[in-house]
Amino acid sequence: MEKLSNSGPRRLISGGAWFLALMILSGVFWFFLGIQITNYYGPAAFGVFNTAYSTFDFVWALIFGGLFEGLIHFGACHLAEKREDISKYFAKYVRYLTSISIVMFILLTIFSFQLSDILYRTMALSLGVAFLFAGTKDALSSISGSLHNSKQLSITQSFGFYAVSIVGIIFTIINIPQEFLPILVIFNPISQLIVCMYFLRSYLKDLVLYNLEYFKNKKIKDSIIHDLKDFKKIFVFGFSISVGKISFMIMKSLDIPLLNLFFDYSDVGVYSVADTISSVLFMMTAFSLPIISSVSEAWSKKDNVLLEKYVKISMKYPLIVGLPLTIIIFALAEQIAVGFYGPSVQDAVIPLQILIIGTFLLMFGKTLSSILIGIGKAKLSGTLLAVAAIQYLVSIFVFVPIFGLNGAAISLTLTGVSSLFLIPYFIHRNLKVDAYSGIPKIVLSGIIMAAILLLFPKTNFLCLIAGVVVSVVVYGALVYYSGYLTQEDIKILRNSREE
């Protein structure tokens, strides 16, 4: 079995850094894909594409999301306690998640041929093919997560964005009709599975052999019953995570399909621009997967000192990165939206300014919820996010009829405020760690940065760049000299490059 890295903050920060860097790159790819589709086909086509992709994300969270993170948690605990053959441990889960994928493919394919509209048929069939590969990919990816191979896991997770973006741009070049844009979702799980199999090539032979041995077993019925009992524990745990992931997807992905109830595709496409730009803040969740395996390992070893360090890391670094980006997008919302997507999306500016605040709060809460999963409190994590999702759904049906597209952004922001208080409270309650330590220092740094950026002249491109540079430099200096970023943090960041 592959030797595990030494546990500690350095490994976690190194893993988070890989996720952060590749999330930024993924965001760039996704950003330019949105520009290409909007400029070539128009906002309505971008609304169609976003509807298909948001539906895929939502259904994935419902079926596989919790199982994926649950397997990382239990796999990390298993290795910390027993150090047994990882291929043998995961073989049955590869088998079961692949079986679920096949069932999903069959059901969605049958459903697609019941639809007469070519757009909806293409969407359903594309989802079916995408899910055919999703289960196997998630089962294999969770092996990398359990082994703390954050570099491999981050590359695997981000590769789907690159594949979809590149193929999407090719679609516009060869003039594929916009009704076939939902086909792009297929390239996400397929490309991730290929990359994952490459990274885990040394395990594939054993995984196949263990599964062949399983099916050759003459008492296969008894084996299935025994495996199902074992799988039940992870399924129940994963279901609680799924509740949280579904709730999160409701708040950050289901808004697009829901808006189709109130608006046409053109308006949905305008809001999709704001949603796409604000999604750059997904990079704040860079630590959400590495933190699960790290906290799970420390929790199983009952290392409270290490647990406290992990909690502080998972709060500090997302804030340091996310806050200045939120301020920049808020202050330059019009220049970013209209400058890149054109004057046809002018109505996206105000929703973007509202939405970026809510997205910042929501992404911060999502990262913190992973701490609860790591200590085995998946049910609590799922419940808190479910409460937030219920608030969001009620809000969207109240505020959208009153405020239009702005109402959807207001709904998300109010939900983000709730999660900001609820999740840190329960972390403190379960781990006795001060979840708000040092927050006033970074908030003050952010306020000063925002003031500089808002007051800086925006008469031309050079002034915009100069304003961003000056405000970021001042923010960085304030974060450092206020003591929020300590010498110990600097030392860990330098040492993390060795991981």
Helices and strands as residue ranges (DSSP letters): H 9-41, H 43-60, I 61-65, H 66-81, H 86-112, H 118-146, H 150-173, G 178-186, H 187-199, H 201-216, H 220-252, H 255-259, H 265-278, G 279-287, H 290-300, H 304-331, H 333-341, G 343-348, H 349-374, H 378-403, H 405-431, H 439-455, H 461-481, H 487-496
